[in-house]
Amino acid sequence: MSAAVVEDHAWGRIVTDAPQYRPVRVALRYEPAEDPWAVHFSFPGGTDWTFPRTVLETGLSAPARSGNVEVWPCGRVQAVVEYHSTDGVAVVQFDTSALNRFLRHTYAAAPTPAE
C-alpha cells in the first residue's frame, strides 16, 4: 500500500520592493511514494519549487538552507521561503500556521523516513 499524496493550499505574499505585497495562492504538495524527502510548492503560471521537507521543518524555527532554497522564521507567526535561480531571487512570505498544517498532513501520510 503506498502513502497518500498530500496537497494543501496556502496564501503567500510575494515580497518585492513595491510598497504592497502581492498575494499568491500556492499549492503545497507532498508525494511520499515518489520522493519521501521532498516537498513541492507550485505557483500560478507553472513555477515549481522542490526542496527537502527537513528544510521546511527546521526553517520554521531557525534559518535552514539546502541548495537554492532557504527558509527562516519572520516574527512569531510568519516564515519566509527564498528561492535562488539563474533568473534571480524570489521571496515569498507565508503564515506559519499554514506551513505547520501542511507538515502535519505530510507526517500523517508518511512519517520522516529513516536515514
C-alpha positions as CSV (number, residue, x, y, z in Angstrom):
1,M,0.0,0.0,0.0
2,S,1.5,3.3,-1.0
3,A,1.3,6.5,1.1
4,A,-1.2,9.1,0.1
5,V,-0.4,12.3,-1.8
6,V,-0.9,15.4,0.3
7,E,-2.0,18.7,-1.3
8,D,-2.8,21.8,0.7
9,H,-3.1,25.4,-0.4
10,A,-1.7,28.5,1.3
11,W,-1.7,32.2,0.6
12,G,1.8,33.6,0.2
13,R,2.9,37.1,-0.2
14,I,5.5,37.8,-2.8
15,V,8.0,40.2,-1.3
16,T,9.3,42.9,-3.6
17,D,10.5,46.5,-3.2
18,A,7.0,47.7,-4.1
19,P,5.0,49.3,-1.2
20,Q,2.5,46.5,-1.1
21,Y,2.8,42.7,-1.1
22,R,1.3,40.7,-3.9
23,P,-0.8,37.7,-2.6
24,V,-0.5,34.4,-4.4
25,R,-2.2,31.1,-3.8
26,V,0.4,28.3,-3.6
27,A,-0.2,24.6,-3.9
28,L,1.8,22.7,-1.3
29,R,2.4,19.1,-2.3
30,Y,4.0,16.0,-0.8
31,E,4.3,12.8,-2.8
32,P,5.9,10.2,-0.4
33,A,5.7,7.4,-3.0
34,E,7.7,9.5,-5.4
35,D,10.2,11.1,-3.0
36,P,9.6,10.9,0.8
37,W,12.2,13.5,1.4
38,A,10.8,16.4,-0.8
39,V,8.0,18.9,-0.7
40,H,6.8,20.9,-3.7
41,F,5.5,24.4,-3.8
42,S,3.6,25.2,-7.1
43,F,2.8,28.7,-8.1
44,P,0.4,30.0,-10.7
45,G,2.0,30.0,-14.1
46,G,3.7,26.7,-13.7
47,T,6.6,27.7,-11.4
48,D,7.5,24.8,-9.0
49,W,10.0,24.7,-6.2
50,T,11.1,21.3,-4.8
51,F,13.2,21.1,-1.7
52,P,13.8,18.8,1.3
53,R,10.9,18.5,3.8
54,T,13.5,18.9,6.6
55,V,14.4,22.4,5.3
56,L,10.8,23.4,5.8
57,E,10.6,21.7,9.2
58,T,13.8,23.4,10.5
59,G,13.2,26.7,8.8
60,L,10.0,27.4,10.8
61,S,12.1,27.8,13.9
62,A,15.6,28.7,12.7
63,P,17.2,29.6,9.3
64,A,17.7,26.5,7.1
65,R,19.1,26.1,3.6
66,S,19.5,23.4,1.1
67,G,20.7,24.1,-2.4
68,N,18.8,27.0,-3.9
69,V,16.1,27.2,-1.2
70,E,16.3,28.9,2.2
71,V,13.5,29.0,4.8
72,W,13.5,31.1,8.0
73,P,11.1,32.4,10.6
74,C,9.9,36.0,10.3
75,G,8.5,37.2,13.6
76,R,6.2,34.9,15.6
77,V,3.6,34.0,13.0
78,Q,5.3,34.1,9.6
79,A,8.0,32.4,7.7
80,V,9.9,33.3,4.5
81,V,10.8,30.9,1.7
82,E,13.5,32.3,-0.6
83,Y,14.4,30.6,-3.9
84,H,17.6,31.4,-5.9
85,S,17.8,30.7,-9.6
86,T,19.7,31.9,-12.6
87,D,16.8,34.4,-13.1
88,G,17.3,36.0,-9.7
89,V,15.8,35.6,-6.2
90,A,12.1,35.1,-5.3
91,V,11.0,35.7,-1.8
92,V,7.6,34.6,-0.5
93,Q,6.2,35.1,3.0
94,F,3.7,32.6,4.5
95,D,1.7,32.4,7.7
96,T,3.5,29.8,9.8
97,S,0.2,28.1,10.7
98,A,-0.5,27.1,7.1
99,L,3.0,25.6,6.7
100,N,2.7,23.8,10.0
101,R,-0.7,22.4,9.0
102,F,0.8,21.2,5.7
103,L,3.7,19.5,7.6
104,R,1.2,17.8,10.0
105,H,-0.6,16.4,6.9
106,T,2.7,15.1,5.5
107,Y,3.6,13.4,8.7
108,A,0.2,11.7,8.7
109,A,0.8,10.5,5.2
110,A,4.4,9.3,5.8
111,P,6.5,9.8,9.0
112,T,10.0,11.1,8.5
113,P,11.9,8.4,6.6
114,A,14.8,6.7,8.4
115,E,18.2,7.8,7.2
